[in-house]
Amino acid sequence: MFFKKEMKETDAGTVQTALPAVDIQELPTSYVLRLDMPGVEKEAIKAHVNERVLTVSGTAPAHFKPNVTLLYDDSVATEYHREFTLADNVDIQSVDAIYEFGVLTVTLRKKQQYLPKEISVQ
């Protein structure tokens, strides 16, 4: 299953809530999260860190064209939401996010004291 989905009815119609698929990669100096959030406009994405919890959310509207008679339509609005508890070695002051082609990439840099260090032998 690509997304965990639930449907709910609102005044605006049917909305599905989805847990976006995510890939998490550890690099020597950072963690990189890639979240699939197709259909969401960049301005509709919210991401914040509060008490070591990263929260990401956004809404993709249903594909609706005014003045068009629909014979059949499966599209519904989708609300994406996911939370991550961050490790102690993450520098929450150095978080970057880029959204392109339906994928939100969040880079969480590690604190300097946790980075690998090469020791020169005398």
PyMOL commands that set and color helices and strands:
alter all, ss='L'
color gray80, all
select helices_A, chain A and resi 42-44+112-114
alter helices_A, ss='H'
color red, helices_A
select strands_A, chain A and resi 4-10+13-19+22-26+30-36+46-50+53-60+77-85+90-100+103-110
alter strands_A, ss='S'
color yellow, strands_A
deselect
rebuild
show_as cartoon
